[in-house]
Amino acid sequence: MTVDEAYRLVVTTTQGWLEDPESDVVWAGEHEGRWGIRMAQRCRDFTTIWFTIGERTVGYEAFLVPDPPDGRSDAYRYCLARNRTSWPARIALDSEGDLSVAGRIPLEQLSPVALDEAVGAVYETIELAFRPLLAIGREKTP
């Protein structure tokens, strides 16, 4: 699959989710040169997932929580334990040092089903990790 074909597949699939009244996707589009979707969640109002189409993979990433300065070691320990069973999305540090949920799909495996699984994994990881990570930060705050 070429980069252009992958981009078209991501756009077509995410636009389909936006048009589906059963979907939690409330926005799909390009912003500042990146393609993304915004979906409603139970643990917080919304999550935005950004897709990066490369020559070999489609990466995806969503913000989880800010850098936990007071409970950093406990938060990292929680994330590492959580990553043992998380697939295909993992909790990672982003370029700012904040915690995000990220993963990659090889282009040869890219399909609407693979995108759906990736978005579902991001949704589930955020639902399960958001409140515990906030609680860890509060426990360490005086």
PyMOL commands that set and color helices and strands:
alter all, ss='L'
color gray80, all
select helices_A, chain A and resi 3-19+72-83+107-109+112-140
alter helices_A, ss='H'
color red, helices_A
select strands_A, chain A and resi 25-31+34-40+46-53+57-65+90-93+99-106
alter strands_A, ss='S'
color yellow, strands_A
deselect
rebuild
show_as cartoon
